[in-house]
Structures are given as C-alpha cells and as structure tokens.
Amino acid sequence: MKKYPSIATHRFDSATFNIKYLLYLCKKHITGKVLDVGAGCGSFTKIYSNFNISSITLTEVDKENFYNLKKNFKKKCQSL
C-alpha cells in the first residue's frame, strides 16, 4: 500500500472549523462505543472526550499515523 502523505492529515488536523462543524452535525450519534475508521492523525479523536462515549477503537492503515495514534491516545482508547 502506498504511504499516505502526512502533510494531508496535518492540514486536515489544522482545519478546526471544518472538524467542529462536522462534529456538530454528528454529535447526537456519537455515544457509547465508538469505532473511528481511518483515524488519520487523530483530528476527531482529540475531541471525542467531550462526548458521552464509553470506549473508542481507532483503526488506521498508514503505519506512521498508526504509531502516532498509539503514542498519543493509548490511555484514551480501548484498542488500536
């Protein structure tokens, strides 16, 4: 698999208005156990703690992003 350009995930990570707007639209559905498919660099993961969730599972195919997610969110996530 071709490596995903980290510049793209970091640009999305800095698009805080877009992230907050998307979460505003979806927040009533983000409860209980959450599965984040393609978590990237954790743009949404950072905000999930503001929601009523019991656990979160992150998935990511890019090895560098996976490593960073594991390092940054190990305590918050049920599994990576």
C-alpha positions as CSV (number, residue, x, y, z in Angstrom):
1,M,0.0,0.0,0.0
2,K,1.3,3.5,-0.9
3,K,2.1,5.7,2.1
4,Y,-0.5,8.3,2.8
5,P,1.1,11.8,2.7
6,S,1.3,13.0,6.3
7,I,1.1,16.6,5.1
8,A,-2.5,15.9,4.1
9,T,-3.5,14.6,7.6
10,H,-1.8,17.5,9.3
11,R,-3.5,20.0,7.0
12,F,-6.9,18.5,7.9
13,D,-5.9,18.5,11.6
14,S,-5.5,22.3,11.4
15,A,-8.9,22.7,9.8
16,T,-10.5,23.1,13.1
17,F,-13.6,24.9,11.8
18,N,-14.4,22.0,9.5
19,I,-13.8,19.4,12.2
20,K,-16.0,21.3,14.7
21,Y,-18.8,21.7,12.1
22,L,-18.8,18.0,11.1
23,L,-18.9,17.0,14.8
24,Y,-21.7,19.5,15.4
25,L,-23.7,17.7,12.7
26,C,-22.9,14.2,14.1
27,K,-22.6,14.7,17.8
28,K,-26.0,13.3,18.7
29,H,-24.9,10.0,17.1
30,I,-21.5,9.8,18.9
31,T,-22.3,7.9,22.1
32,G,-21.5,4.6,23.7
33,K,-18.8,2.6,21.9
34,V,-17.2,4.5,19.0
35,L,-15.2,3.0,16.1
36,D,-13.1,5.5,14.2
37,V,-12.2,4.0,10.9
38,G,-9.3,5.8,9.3
39,A,-8.4,7.9,12.3
40,G,-5.5,9.6,10.5
41,C,-3.6,11.7,12.9
42,G,-6.4,11.9,15.5
43,S,-8.2,15.1,14.4
44,F,-11.5,13.8,15.7
45,T,-10.1,11.6,18.4
46,K,-8.9,14.7,20.4
47,I,-12.5,15.9,20.6
48,Y,-14.3,12.7,21.4
49,S,-13.6,13.1,25.1
50,N,-16.2,15.9,25.0
51,F,-18.9,13.4,24.1
52,N,-20.7,10.7,26.1
53,I,-18.7,7.7,24.9
54,S,-17.9,4.6,26.9
55,S,-15.0,3.4,24.7
56,I,-13.2,4.2,21.4
57,T,-11.5,1.9,19.0
58,L,-9.2,3.5,16.4
59,T,-8.2,2.0,13.0
60,E,-5.5,3.3,10.7
61,V,-3.7,1.6,7.8
62,D,-0.9,4.2,7.5
63,K,2.0,2.9,9.7
64,E,3.3,6.3,10.7
65,N,-0.2,7.6,11.6
66,F,-0.9,4.3,13.5
67,Y,2.3,4.7,15.5
68,N,1.5,8.3,16.4
69,L,-2.1,7.4,17.3
70,K,-0.9,4.6,19.6
71,K,1.6,7.0,21.2
72,N,-0.8,9.9,21.6
73,F,-4.1,8.2,22.5
74,K,-3.1,4.9,24.2
75,K,-4.7,5.9,27.5
76,K,-7.9,7.1,26.0
77,C,-8.6,4.2,23.6
78,Q,-9.8,0.8,24.2
79,S,-7.8,-0.6,21.3
80,L,-5.6,0.5,18.4
